[in-house]
Amino acid sequence: MKAPRFRRVALFSVALVAVQSASCRGTGRLSEYEFNQRTLAVRSSIPPHPEVLTGPWFFDWPTDPVRAVIRAGTRIAREVEAAEVRARLDSAAASIDVAGRLAGRAHDRASFHLRADPVRDERAADFLLEVIVHEYGIDAEDWEAAAHFYVEARLVLIDGHDGTQIWDTKVTSRDRIAPALFAPGVVRDVVTARALAGQSVAEIERALERLADYSADRITERLREAMEKVQHDRRR
């Protein structure tokens, strides 16, 4: 039996409102602002050291500057000298400002997507982008499994003059590490935990740089998508 006409209209109206609300959540108030030739500053909250390949035998070293998250099991202990791995990780982490690189790249890419001019002074900027990274790092589920880059973050765009929140989004991303970035130890077109653990300090430094770039790109991708939708709607 068909629903009464007024009920069908009501249901359609509710569905339309839901779609419109979802659309607003996607672009926020971006359509109300012009960013071209305006200034954008970034305020970041990023853990100074990402979570990277180590192993469970590092858990009793609380002063280790690189947090241990790789779940490679006890097999790795039989194949890699833990102290040597830790020394390379310490050295690489001390040499690379991963958080600074991530924030800088996010600033550049967000400015490009908004067509705004990047500036350092938050107080003088027309707009402020808050980059809040909860966690990011390199992870793998097993010694021979494919390793992944991952990031969990939030992005908030604010009017620098009155503090109005213009747009925000949450980002959760996890992707296999591209073998092309790490030639040594590539097996079956994947980068494994074994390959990462056997890298030199210089190779680990490059891995951390790639992690920073990956995280910044994934975070700002949402902003690019939102601005594309705004531009598309304006042309209609």
N, CA, C and O of each residue as an XYZ file, in Angstrom:
944
protein
N       0.849     -1.195      0.000
C       0.000      0.000      0.000
C       0.883      1.242      0.000
O       1.865      1.315      0.739
N       0.521      2.238     -0.850
C       1.321      3.444     -0.930
C       1.085      4.339      0.275
O      -0.013      4.383      0.829
N       2.135      5.053      0.673
C       1.990      5.994      1.781
C       1.168      7.186      1.332
O       1.202      7.543      0.154
N       0.417      7.823      2.256
C      -0.351      9.011      1.901
C       0.557     10.076      1.298
O       1.744     10.146      1.618
N      -0.016     10.913      0.415
C       0.785     11.888     -0.309
C       1.545     12.824      0.638
O       2.728     13.094      0.430
N       0.863     13.317      1.676
C       1.506     14.264      2.579
C       2.673     13.618      3.307
O       3.653     14.283      3.644
N       2.558     12.295      3.551
C       3.636     11.582      4.240
C       4.848     11.443      3.322
O       5.994     11.593      3.746
N       4.552     11.143      2.015
C       5.641     11.019      1.066
C       6.373     12.346      0.908
O       7.600     12.378      0.810
N       5.611     13.447      0.885
C       6.218     14.774      0.773
C       7.080     15.066      1.983
O       8.175     15.615      1.858
N       6.582     14.695      3.163
C       7.345     14.939      4.397
C       8.640     14.158      4.397
O       9.694     14.679      4.761
N       8.553     12.894      3.982
C       9.749     12.058      3.939
C      10.765     12.607      2.944
O      11.969     12.610      3.204
N      10.253     13.079      1.781
C      11.137     13.660      0.777
C      11.815     14.907      1.325
O      13.002     15.126      1.080
N      11.084     15.716      2.056
C      11.646     16.941      2.617
C      12.742     16.631      3.621
O      13.784     17.286      3.634
N      12.506     15.628      4.463
C      13.507     15.230      5.447
C      14.770     14.753      4.742
O      15.880     15.106      5.138
N      14.594     13.938      3.685
C      15.742     13.424      2.943
C      16.511     14.559      2.300
O      17.742     14.551      2.296
N      15.787     15.555      1.744
C      16.441     16.685      1.100
C      17.239     17.493      2.103
O      18.364     17.901      1.818
N      16.668     17.728      3.276
C      17.385     18.450      4.321
C      18.641     17.706      4.728
O      19.685     18.319      4.948
N      18.545     16.363      4.832
C      19.707     15.558      5.212
C      20.816     15.683      4.184
O      21.992     15.796      4.531
N      20.423     15.661      2.885
C      21.429     15.802      1.830
C      22.074     17.169      1.886
O      23.294     17.287      1.773
N      21.263     18.211      2.059
C      21.795     19.558      2.139
C      22.711     19.723      3.343
O      23.749     20.380      3.255
N      22.328     19.125      4.467
C      23.155     19.207      5.666
C      24.498     18.536      5.440
O      25.538     19.053      5.848
N      24.469     17.366      4.777
C      25.713     16.663      4.489
C      26.595     17.495      3.595
O      27.812     17.533      3.771
N      25.969     18.180      2.612
C      26.733     19.038      1.719
C      27.378     20.179      2.482
O      28.536     20.517      2.240
N      26.621     20.782      3.416
C      27.168     21.875      4.220
C      28.324     21.395      5.074
O      29.320     22.098      5.243
N      28.183     20.180      5.615
C      29.264     19.656      6.439
C      30.528     19.455      5.599
O      31.644     19.573      6.104
N      30.336     19.149      4.311
C      31.491     18.912      3.469
C      32.273     20.167      3.150
O      33.503     20.139      3.100
N      31.558     21.289      2.931
C      32.217     22.535      2.547
C      32.124     23.618      3.615
O      32.750     24.671      3.490
N      31.342     23.363      4.668
C      31.232     24.352      5.729
C      30.762     25.698      5.200
O      29.747     25.779      4.507
N      31.512     26.771      5.533
C      31.173     28.111      5.072
C      32.193     28.625      4.056
O      32.343     29.831      3.862
N      32.885     27.693      3.418
C      33.920     28.078      2.452
C      33.368     28.958      1.343
O      34.054     29.863      0.870
N      32.135     28.701      0.924
C      31.552     29.461     -0.182
C      31.280     30.921      0.182
O      31.057     31.745     -0.704
N      31.296     31.247      1.467
C      31.003     32.610      1.903
C      32.237     33.509      1.892
O      32.134     34.711      2.136
N      33.398     32.929      1.610
C      34.643     33.690      1.705
C      35.406     33.671      0.386
O      35.298     32.738     -0.410
N      36.183     34.738      0.183
C      37.123     34.804     -0.926
C      38.534     34.743     -0.334
O      38.895     35.543      0.529
N      39.319     33.783     -0.815
C      40.654     33.564     -0.260
C      41.769     34.072     -1.171
O      42.913     34.224     -0.743
N      41.427     34.329     -2.418
C      42.434     34.780     -3.374
C      43.052     36.106     -2.934
O      42.345     37.062     -2.616
N      44.380     36.145     -2.921
C      45.156     37.326     -2.528
C      44.929     37.723     -1.070
O      45.189     38.861     -0.681
N      44.445     36.778     -0.274
C      44.370     36.976      1.174
C      45.472     36.141      1.810
O      46.095     35.326      1.130
N      45.720     36.329      3.095
C      46.837     35.652      3.748
C      46.364     34.504      4.633
O      45.293     34.558      5.238
N      47.195     33.463      4.691
C      46.877     32.277      5.483
C      48.070     31.893      6.350
O      49.182     31.724      5.850
N      47.835     31.759      7.643
C      48.858     31.275      8.577
C      48.438     29.908      9.094
O      47.269     29.535      9.004
N      49.389     29.167      9.634
C      49.114     27.833     10.163
C      49.529     27.748     11.622
O      50.609     28.197     12.007
N      48.653     27.166     12.421
C      48.974     26.822     13.808
C      48.886     25.309     13.910
O      47.845     24.724     13.612
N      49.963     24.680     14.325
C      49.988     23.216     14.313
C      50.185     22.632     15.705
O      50.853     23.211     16.562
N      49.584     21.475     15.895
C      49.780     20.662     17.094
C      50.082     19.257     16.611
O      49.174     18.495     16.277
N      51.370     18.916     16.576
C      51.824     17.665     15.982
C      52.817     16.999     16.919
O      53.755     17.654     17.374
N      52.643     15.716     17.221
C      53.656     15.026     18.037
C      55.032     15.183     17.389
O      55.170     14.957     16.187
N      56.045     15.565     18.157
C      57.370     15.822     17.566
C      57.997     14.596     16.924
O      58.778     14.715     15.980
N      57.657     13.417     17.434
C      58.220     12.189     16.883
C      57.095     11.259     16.465
O      56.221     10.947     17.273
N      57.102     10.813     15.225
C      56.090      9.856     14.787
C      56.316      8.492     15.402
O      57.377      8.210     15.959
N      55.309      7.658     15.294
C      55.436      6.277     15.738
C      56.037      5.490     14.581
O      55.445      5.433     13.503
N      57.193      4.888     14.786
C      57.873      4.226     13.678
C      58.340      2.832     14.049
O      58.233      2.403     15.198
N      58.857      2.142     13.055
C      59.283      0.761     13.202
C      60.287      0.572     14.325
O      61.382      1.134     14.291
N      59.913     -0.218     15.317
C      60.850     -0.656     16.358
C      60.472     -2.082     16.694
O      60.644     -2.975     15.865
N      59.963     -2.314     17.882
C      59.564     -3.665     18.257
C      59.237     -3.720     19.730
O      59.564     -2.787     20.464
N      58.601     -4.784     20.185
C      58.145     -4.867     21.574
C      59.277     -4.870     22.581
O      59.040     -4.612     23.761
N      60.501     -5.152     22.157
C      61.614     -5.183     23.116
C      62.075     -3.789     23.495
O      62.960     -3.647     24.339
N      61.499     -2.754     22.895
C      61.851     -1.384     23.246
C      60.922     -0.812     24.316
O      61.129      0.311     24.774
N      59.913     -1.561     24.714
C      58.912     -1.003     25.614
C      59.489     -0.654     26.984
O      58.912      0.170     27.695
N      60.607     -1.256     27.368
C      61.166     -0.944     28.670
C      62.166      0.203     28.586
O      62.937      0.420     29.521
N      62.161      0.939     27.474
C      63.022      2.110     27.321
C      62.135      3.342     27.178
O      61.946      3.834     26.066
N      61.593      3.848     28.275
C      60.624      4.945     28.191
C      61.210      6.241     27.656
O      60.456      7.110     27.218
N      62.526      6.403     27.676
C      63.123      7.643     27.193
C      63.379      7.609     25.682
O      63.859      8.588     25.111
N      63.066      6.506     25.051
C      63.263      6.394     23.599
C      62.454      7.490     22.901
O      61.239      7.553     23.093
N      63.088      8.363     22.092
C      62.358      9.466     21.463
C      61.413      9.011     20.364
O      60.551      9.781     19.940
N      61.553      7.801     19.903
C      60.660      7.287     18.867
C      59.788      6.201     19.486
O      60.301      5.185     19.956
N      58.484      6.408     19.489
C      57.583      5.468     20.152
C      57.469      4.184     19.358
O      57.449      4.184     18.127
N      57.394      3.092     20.097
C      57.351      1.780     19.440
C      55.915      1.370     19.187
O      55.119      1.274     20.122
N      55.576      1.127     17.926
C      54.219      0.680     17.608
C      54.200     -0.517     16.670
O      53.149     -1.133     16.492
N      55.308     -0.856     16.078
C      55.273     -1.936     15.106
C      55.022     -3.254     15.821
O      55.690     -3.572     16.804
N      54.079     -4.001     15.337
C      53.743     -5.259     15.974
C      54.331     -6.403     15.159
O      53.610     -7.139     14.486
N      55.613     -6.535     15.229
C      56.284     -7.511     14.375
C      56.462     -8.854     15.057
O      56.883     -9.816     14.414
N      56.149     -8.944     16.350
C      56.288    -10.213     17.064
C      57.732    -10.520     17.417
O      58.624     -9.706     17.177
N      57.953    -11.665     17.973
C      59.290    -12.008     18.469
C      60.240    -12.413     17.361
O      61.446    -12.493     17.594
N      59.733    -12.675     16.148
C      60.610    -13.109     15.068
C      61.660    -12.069     14.739
O      62.793    -12.397     14.387
N      61.263    -10.786     14.861
C      62.213     -9.734     14.516
C      63.420     -9.741     15.447
O      64.529     -9.395     15.038
N      63.201    -10.137     16.699
C      64.306    -10.147     17.666
C      65.375    -11.144     17.251
O      66.547    -10.960     17.582
N      65.000    -12.187     16.538
C      65.975    -13.196     16.121
C      66.742    -12.757     14.882
O      67.777    -13.337     14.557
N      66.242    -11.737     14.188
C      66.850    -11.380     12.915
C      67.509    -10.011     12.909
O      68.325     -9.727     12.031
N      67.179     -9.166     13.858
C      67.753     -7.821     13.906
C      68.234     -7.537     15.324
O      67.518     -7.804     16.289
N      69.428     -7.005     15.450
C      69.946     -6.637     16.768
C      69.214     -5.398     17.244
O      69.330     -4.332     16.640
N      68.445     -5.537     18.345
C      67.575     -4.456     18.788
C      68.333     -3.169     19.071
O      67.865     -2.089     18.710
N      69.467     -3.260     19.696
C      70.226     -2.060     20.038
C      70.649     -1.297     18.789
O      70.633     -0.066     18.784
N      71.027     -2.009     17.733
C      71.449     -1.358     16.504
C      70.282     -0.654     15.826
O      70.426      0.454     15.311
N      69.120     -1.311     15.833
C      67.935     -0.698     15.246
C      67.585      0.568     16.010
O      67.291      1.605     15.414
N      67.619      0.476     17.328
C      67.268      1.632     18.137
C      68.231      2.773     17.885
O      67.803      3.924     17.803
N      69.505      2.492     17.762
C      70.495      3.531     17.529
C      70.241      4.247     16.202
O      70.374      5.468     16.121
N      69.883      3.506     15.182
C      69.607      4.133     13.892
C      68.342      4.985     13.953
O      68.289      6.075     13.384
N      67.331      4.479     14.644
C      66.094      5.244     14.798
C      66.338      6.539     15.566
O      65.854      7.602     15.179
N      67.099      6.439     16.667
C      67.420      7.625     17.468
C      68.141      8.666     16.620
O      67.817      9.853     16.661
N      69.106      8.209     15.864
C      69.900      9.115     15.053
C      69.049      9.781     13.979
O      69.147     10.988     13.759
N      68.221      8.997     13.320
C      67.366      9.553     12.270
C      66.356     10.535     12.845
O      66.139     11.606     12.280
N      65.736     10.172     13.971
C      64.722     11.034     14.590
C      65.326     12.354     15.050
O      64.663     13.390     15.000
N      66.572     12.324     15.496
C      67.232     13.543     15.956
C      67.616     14.452     14.796
O      67.787     15.656     14.982
N      67.752     13.891     13.617
C      68.214     14.666     12.462
C      67.081     15.295     11.668
O      67.289     16.284     10.966
N      65.883     14.729     11.774
C      64.770     15.175     10.944
C      63.681     15.810     11.806
O      63.203     15.203     12.764
N      63.294     17.039     11.457
C      62.159     17.695     12.108
C      60.896     17.276     11.351
O      60.394     18.004     10.494
N      60.402     16.096     11.689
C      59.260     15.552     10.955
C      58.026     16.434     11.134
O      57.321     16.725     10.167
N      57.768     16.857     12.367
C      56.592     17.684     12.636
C      56.683     19.015     11.898
O      55.692     19.488     11.343
N      57.873     19.621     11.891
C      58.055     20.891     11.195
C      57.868     20.752      9.699
O      57.253     21.607      9.061
N      58.396     19.674      9.136
C      58.233     19.433      7.704
C      56.764     19.209      7.358
O      56.272     19.722      6.353
N      56.064     18.438      8.199
C      54.643     18.186      7.972
C      53.852     19.494      7.983
O      53.046     19.744      7.086
N      54.084     20.326      9.002
C      53.350     21.588      9.121
C      53.652     22.515      7.944
O      52.749     23.154      7.405
N      54.928     22.585      7.547
C      55.307     23.456      6.447
C      54.674     23.041      5.130
O      54.192     23.883      4.372
N      54.675     21.746      4.861
C      54.073     21.265      3.613
C      52.562     21.456      3.636
O      51.970     21.827      2.622
N      51.929     21.207      4.785
C      50.484     21.425      4.896
C      50.141     22.896      4.658
O      49.134     23.205      4.022
N      50.973     23.795      5.166
C      50.774     25.234      4.978
C      50.836     25.581      3.492
O      49.965     26.278      2.973
N      51.869     25.091      2.816
C      52.047     25.393      1.391
C      50.890     24.849      0.553
O      50.363     25.545     -0.315
N      50.504     23.611      0.818
C      49.452     22.991      0.011
C      48.085     23.627      0.288
O      47.299     23.835     -0.637
N      47.804     23.933      1.550
C      46.531     24.569      1.870
C      46.453     25.959      1.225
O      45.404     26.350      0.713
N      47.553     26.695      1.251
C      47.576     28.015      0.618
C      47.325     27.897     -0.876
O      46.617     28.715     -1.463
N      47.911     26.874     -1.487
C      47.714     26.658     -2.920
C      46.255     26.338     -3.232
O      45.688     26.885     -4.178
N      45.647     25.461     -2.448
C      44.258     25.075     -2.705
C      43.297     26.251     -2.513
O      42.283     26.353     -3.203
N      43.629     27.139     -1.564
C      42.772     28.291     -1.302
C      43.128     29.481     -2.188
O      42.387     30.462     -2.246
N      44.271     29.392     -2.881
C      44.819     30.507     -3.656
C      45.140     31.688     -2.750
O      45.002     32.845     -3.147
N      45.566     31.384     -1.536
C      45.924     32.409     -0.556
C      47.442     32.529     -0.468
O      48.172     31.674     -0.970
N      47.904     33.588      0.168
C      49.338     33.808      0.353
C      49.758     33.303      1.730
O      49.225     33.766      2.738
N      50.707     32.359      1.796
C      51.138     31.854      3.114
C      51.978     32.883      3.867
O      52.889     33.489      3.303
N      51.664     33.068      5.133
C      52.419     33.976      6.002
C      52.662     33.287      7.336
O      51.958     32.340      7.687
N      53.649     33.757      8.075
C      53.989     33.143      9.359
C      53.252     33.780     10.532
O      52.939     33.094     11.505
N      52.973     35.067     10.458
C      52.401     35.798     11.588
C      50.906     35.487     11.717
O      50.104     35.927     10.893
N      50.540     34.734     12.742
C      49.139     34.372     12.950
C      48.265     35.596     13.189
O      47.132     35.654     12.711
N      48.784     36.575     13.926
C      47.978     37.733     14.311
C      47.651     38.636     13.130
O      46.640     39.338     13.148
N      48.495     38.623     12.107
C      48.274     39.491     10.957
C      47.578     38.790      9.796
O      47.248     39.425      8.794
N      47.354     37.481      9.926
C      46.799     36.705      8.817
C      45.289     36.892      8.699
O      44.589     37.051      9.699
N      44.807     36.870      7.467
C      43.362     36.940      7.242
C      42.670     35.656      7.682
O      41.536     35.676      8.160
N      43.383     34.529      7.508
C      42.821     33.238      7.866
C      43.870     32.405      8.597
O      45.073     32.542      8.371
N      43.382     31.548      9.468
C      44.258     30.682     10.256
C      43.819     29.230     10.060
O      42.643     28.896     10.209
N      44.783     28.382      9.725
C      44.509     26.963      9.563
C      45.134     26.208     10.730
O      46.349     26.243     10.926
N      44.296     25.526     11.498
C      44.790     24.709     12.604
C      44.967     23.273     12.118
O      44.024     22.638     11.648
N      46.194     22.778     12.243
C      46.520     21.411     11.868
C      46.771     20.631     13.151
O      47.798     20.821     13.804
N      45.850     19.764     13.512
C      45.932     19.007     14.757
C      46.131     17.533     14.409
O      45.202     16.871     13.946
N      47.323     17.028     14.628
C      47.626     15.637     14.314
C      47.588     14.834     15.603
O      48.362     15.097     16.524
N      46.706     13.870     15.672
C      46.593     13.020     16.863
C      47.676     11.946     16.871
O      48.301     11.688     17.899
N      47.888     11.326     15.714
C      48.950     10.341     15.592
C      49.297     10.125     14.130
O      48.465     10.304     13.241
N      50.542      9.738     13.905
C      50.999      9.436     12.552
C      52.247      8.581     12.662
O      52.966      8.647     13.658
N      52.504      7.782     11.644
C      53.673      6.931     11.756
C      53.767      5.893     10.663
O      53.084      5.961      9.642
N      54.641      4.922     10.912
C      54.861      3.790     10.016
C      54.498      2.536     10.793
O      54.989      2.321     11.901
N      53.643      1.716     10.216
C      53.148      0.546     10.940
C      53.142     -0.668     10.020
O      53.073     -0.534      8.798
N      53.213     -1.840     10.611
C      53.074     -3.102      9.888
C      52.527     -4.132     10.855
O      52.798     -4.069     12.054
N      51.767     -5.066     10.349
C      51.125     -6.048     11.208
C      51.989     -7.274     11.457
O      51.733     -8.036     12.389
N      53.005     -7.467     10.638
C      53.853     -8.647     10.790
C      55.211     -8.344     10.177
O      55.355     -7.407      9.391
N      56.194     -9.136     10.538
C      57.565     -8.956     10.078
C      57.656     -9.007      8.558
O      58.456     -8.286      7.963
N      56.846     -9.849      7.925
C      56.881     -9.993      6.477
C      55.706     -9.281      5.791
O      55.570     -9.341      4.569
N      54.868     -8.613      6.575
C      53.693     -7.960      5.999
C      54.060     -6.605      5.408
O      55.104     -6.033      5.723
N      53.187     -6.106      4.551
C      53.385     -4.782      3.961
C      53.304     -3.720      5.049
O      52.409     -3.748      5.894
N      54.243     -2.789      5.019
C      54.239     -1.670      5.962
C      53.369     -0.544      5.411
O      53.179     -0.426      4.200
N      52.845      0.279      6.315
C      51.923      1.351      5.932
C      52.333      2.676      6.553
O      52.890      2.722      7.650
N      52.049      3.746      5.834
C      51.991      5.078      6.423
C      50.571      5.263      6.949
O      49.619      4.773      6.343
N      50.420      5.968      8.073
C      49.078      6.271      8.563
C      49.078      7.624      9.251
O      50.109      8.077      9.747
N      47.929      8.261      9.279
C      47.780      9.544      9.962
C      46.332      9.704     10.415
O      45.399      9.323      9.708
N      46.165     10.265     11.584
C      44.845     10.632     12.105
C      44.925     12.074     12.566
O      45.730     12.401     13.438
N      44.101     12.943     11.991
C      44.255     14.371     12.253
C      42.928     15.110     12.114
O      41.911     14.539     11.719
N      42.971     16.394     12.450
C      41.826     17.284     12.259
C      42.341     18.589     11.668
O      43.422     19.064     12.016
N      41.550     19.158     10.769
C      41.914     20.397     10.102
C      40.798     21.403     10.329
O      39.631     21.093     10.091
N      41.140     22.612     10.790
C      40.138     23.646     11.075
C      40.590     24.956     10.438
O      41.709     25.414     10.668
N      39.717     25.549      9.640
C      39.994     26.842      9.012
C      39.198     27.922      9.729
O      37.985     27.797      9.897
N      39.880     28.983     10.150
C      39.277     30.018     11.003
C      39.470     31.393     10.376
O      40.516     31.678      9.793
N      38.453     32.241     10.501
C      38.564     33.640     10.097
C      39.498     34.333     11.084
O      39.217     34.382     12.282
N      40.597     34.864     10.583
C      41.589     35.478     11.457
C      41.150     36.775     12.089
O      41.792     37.242     13.030
N      40.070     37.377     11.601
C      39.622     38.673     12.123
C      38.627     38.538     13.269
O      38.697     39.283     14.247
N      37.705     37.594     13.152
C      36.692     37.479     14.212
C      36.632     36.080     14.839
O      35.810     35.839     15.723
N      37.486     35.167     14.395
C      37.531     33.839     14.998
C      36.451     32.881     14.539
O      36.323     31.793     15.102
N      35.668     33.250     13.535
C      34.621     32.370     13.033
C      35.221     31.094     12.440
O      36.175     31.153     11.664
N      34.662     29.953     12.805
C      35.108     28.690     12.217
C      34.453     28.535     10.856
O      33.229     28.464     10.749
N      35.271     28.483      9.827
C      34.780     28.439      8.457
C      34.553     27.009      7.984
O      33.570     26.714      7.304
N      35.475     26.128      8.353
C      35.414     24.757      7.824
C      36.281     23.866      8.703
O      37.304     24.304      9.228
N      35.868     22.628      8.857
C      36.714     21.673      9.577
C      36.449     20.272      9.053
O      35.396     19.990      8.482
N      37.424     19.406      9.259
C      37.289     18.024      8.832
C      38.198     17.138      9.660
O      39.200     17.594     10.210
N      37.836     15.867      9.742
C      38.688     14.869     10.377
C      39.273     13.977      9.294
O      38.599     13.647      8.318
N      40.517     13.593      9.470
C      41.208     12.782      8.475
C      41.760     11.531      9.135
O      42.484     11.613     10.127
N      41.421     10.387      8.589
C      42.008      9.115      9.002
C      42.429      8.390      7.739
O      41.589      8.049      6.907
N      43.721      8.154      7.590
C      44.215      7.562      6.359
C      45.302      6.541      6.661
O      46.096      6.706      7.587
N      45.318      5.491      5.865
C      46.315      4.431      6.006
C      46.577      3.852      4.622
O      45.654      3.354      3.977
N      47.815      3.910      4.161
C      48.159      3.439      2.819
C      49.480      2.690      2.839
O      50.387      3.010      3.608
N      49.569      1.690      1.980
C      50.832      0.976      1.845
C      51.940      1.916      1.385
O      51.711      2.822      0.584
N      53.130      1.689      1.897
C      54.277      2.474      1.470
C      54.652      2.061      0.051
O      54.789      0.874     -0.243
N      54.813      3.037     -0.813
C      55.146      2.748     -2.204
C      56.552      2.178     -2.308
O      57.498      2.799     -1.823
N      56.715      1.018     -2.923
C      58.037      0.401     -3.040
C      59.055      1.294     -3.730
O      60.252      1.197     -3.458
N      58.588      2.166     -4.624
C      59.516      3.031     -5.351
C      60.293      3.955     -4.418
O      61.379      4.421     -4.760
N      59.734      4.213     -3.248
C      60.411      5.089     -2.294
C      61.511      4.372     -1.539
O      62.424      5.008     -1.014
N      61.432      3.051     -1.479
C      62.392      2.267     -0.711
C      62.839      1.070     -1.540
O      62.252     -0.009     -1.458
N      63.877      1.271     -2.335
C      64.347      0.189     -3.202
C      64.868     -1.017     -2.431
O      64.559     -2.145     -2.817
N      65.653     -0.838     -1.346
C      66.192     -2.014     -0.646
C      65.094     -2.829      0.030
O      64.210     -2.262      0.672
N      65.141     -4.129     -0.106
C      64.256     -5.009      0.646
C      62.862     -5.141      0.102
O      61.994     -5.706      0.768
N      62.618     -4.634     -1.097
C      61.280     -4.741     -1.662
C      61.013     -6.187     -2.063
O      61.789     -6.793     -2.802
N      59.903     -6.733     -1.565
C      59.539     -8.114     -1.861
C      58.103     -8.126     -2.379
O      57.188     -7.622     -1.728
N      57.922     -8.721     -3.580
C      56.577     -8.839     -4.142
C      55.870     -7.493     -4.188
O      54.683     -7.399     -3.873
N      56.578     -6.477     -4.572
C      56.022     -5.137     -4.764
C      55.499     -4.503     -3.477
O      54.634     -3.630     -3.537
N      55.995     -4.914     -2.334
C      55.620     -4.282     -1.072
C      56.872     -3.990     -0.254
O      57.899     -4.653     -0.400
N      56.762     -2.980      0.612
C      57.817     -2.686      1.573
C      57.447     -3.369      2.880
O      56.373     -3.117      3.424
N      58.309     -4.218      3.384
C      58.004     -4.987      4.586
C      58.661     -4.391      5.821
O      59.541     -3.535      5.730
N      58.211     -4.866      6.980
C      58.831     -4.455      8.230
C      60.304     -4.860      8.252
O      61.151     -4.123      8.757
N      60.599     -6.027      7.706
C      61.984     -6.490      7.652
C      62.858     -5.489      6.881
O      63.956     -5.146      7.317
N      62.356     -5.034      5.741
C      63.115     -4.095      4.913
C      63.347     -2.783      5.649
O      64.445     -2.227      5.598
N      62.317     -2.282      6.334
C      62.457     -1.019      7.060
C      63.439     -1.145      8.220
O      64.238     -0.241      8.467
N      63.374     -2.268      8.927
C      64.253     -2.462     10.079
C      65.715     -2.547      9.667
O      66.605     -2.242     10.461
N      65.965     -2.960      8.431
C      67.340     -3.101      7.977
C      67.910     -1.873      7.302
O      69.011     -1.920      6.754
N      67.170     -0.765      7.336
C      67.645      0.429      6.652
C      68.746      1.141      7.426
O      68.862      1.012      8.645
N      69.550      1.897      6.683
C      70.584      2.730      7.290
C      69.943      3.985      7.877
O      68.756      4.238      7.671
N      70.734      4.769      8.611
C      70.224      6.014      9.184
C      69.717      6.934      8.074
O      68.639      7.517      8.190
N      70.498      7.063      6.995
C      70.096      7.941      5.897
C      68.786      7.470      5.270
O      67.941      8.290      4.912
N      68.612      6.168      5.138
C      67.386      5.628      4.558
C      66.192      5.850      5.488
O      65.088      6.140      5.026
N      66.413      5.713      6.791
C      65.335      5.968      7.753
C      64.955      7.447      7.733
O      63.777      7.789      7.842
N      65.946      8.319      7.595
C      65.660      9.747      7.490
C      64.768     10.028      6.293
O      63.813     10.798      6.393
N      65.073      9.410      5.169
C      64.234      9.611      3.982
C      62.834      9.056      4.208
O      61.851      9.626      3.732
N      62.742      7.943      4.934
C      61.424      7.381      5.241
C      60.601      8.352      6.086
O      59.404      8.522      5.855
N      61.243      8.986      7.060
C      60.535      9.948      7.904
C      60.119     11.175      7.111
O      59.048     11.733      7.351
N      60.952     11.601      6.171
C      60.582     12.723      5.315
C      59.369     12.370      4.460
O      58.452     13.176      4.301
N      59.376     11.148      3.909
C      58.231     10.703      3.102
C      56.976     10.606      3.961
O      55.876     10.900      3.491
N      57.133     10.198      5.212
C      55.997     10.123      6.129
C      55.399     11.505      6.354
O      54.180     11.669      6.336
N      56.261     12.501      6.567
C      55.786     13.872      6.767
C      55.030     14.363      5.539
O      53.964     14.967      5.658
N      55.588     14.102      4.357
C      54.941     14.540      3.116
C      53.606     13.827      2.926
O      52.610     14.450      2.558
N      53.590     12.532      3.175
C      52.359     11.748      3.047
C      51.274     12.316      3.969
O      50.138     12.526      3.543
N      51.630     12.559      5.225
C      50.650     13.038      6.202
C      50.096     14.398      5.792
O      48.886     14.616      5.854
N      50.963     15.309      5.377
C      50.517     16.638      4.960
C      49.604     16.559      3.744
O      48.598     17.263      3.664
N      49.964     15.696      2.798
C      49.163     15.567      1.580
C      47.785     14.995      1.876
O      46.784     15.473      1.341
N      47.729     13.968      2.730
C      46.447     13.367      3.049
C      45.552     14.339      3.833
O      44.339     14.376      3.626
N      46.153     15.115      4.723
C      45.389     16.065      5.524
C      44.776     17.147      4.642
O      43.594     17.461      4.782
N      45.562     17.717      3.738
C      45.085     18.832      2.917
C      44.261     18.379      1.717
O      43.631     19.203      1.054
N      44.260     17.083      1.431
C      43.446     16.571      0.327
C      41.972     16.886      0.546
O      41.244     17.175     -0.404
N      41.534     16.828      1.803
C      40.127     17.131      2.104
C      39.798     18.585      1.764
O      38.710     18.881      1.269
N      40.730     19.478      2.028
C      40.514     20.884      1.719
C      40.420     21.081      0.204
O      39.576     21.837     -0.276
N      41.285     20.403     -0.540
C      41.234     20.502     -2.005
C      39.864     20.040     -2.522
O      39.261     20.703     -3.366
N      39.385     18.916     -2.017
C      38.099     18.392     -2.455
C      36.965     19.358     -2.132
O      36.061     19.561     -2.942
N      37.020     19.953     -0.938
C      35.973     20.896     -0.537
C      35.988     22.138     -1.423
O      34.929     22.618     -1.828
N      37.168     22.662     -1.728
C      37.266     23.857     -2.569
C      36.835     23.555     -4.001
O      36.246     24.411     -4.660
N      37.117     22.371     -4.482
C      36.658     21.990     -5.814
C      35.128     21.972     -5.869
O      34.531     22.393     -6.860
N      34.511     21.490     -4.814
C      33.043     21.461     -4.775
C      32.477     22.881     -4.737
O      31.484     23.182     -5.400
N      33.121     23.749     -3.954
C      32.673     25.154     -3.891
C      32.751     25.807     -5.260
O      31.808     26.467     -5.695
N      33.888     25.621     -5.946
C      34.065     26.203     -7.267
C      33.052     25.645     -8.263
O      32.528     26.371     -9.107
N      32.785     24.341     -8.152
C      31.805     23.715     -9.049
C      30.427     24.304     -8.820
O      29.712     24.599     -9.778
N      30.043     24.480     -7.557
C      28.721     25.032     -7.248
C      28.605     26.486     -7.705
O      27.527     26.916     -8.115
N      29.684     27.239     -7.640
C      29.641     28.642     -8.070
C      29.472     28.758     -9.578
O      28.907     29.741    -10.059
N      29.951     27.772    -10.333
C      29.844     27.827    -11.785
C      28.476     27.393    -12.289
O      28.138     27.625    -13.450
N      27.693     26.766    -11.427
C      26.369     26.282    -11.845
C      25.389     27.410    -12.060
O      24.235     27.166    -12.413
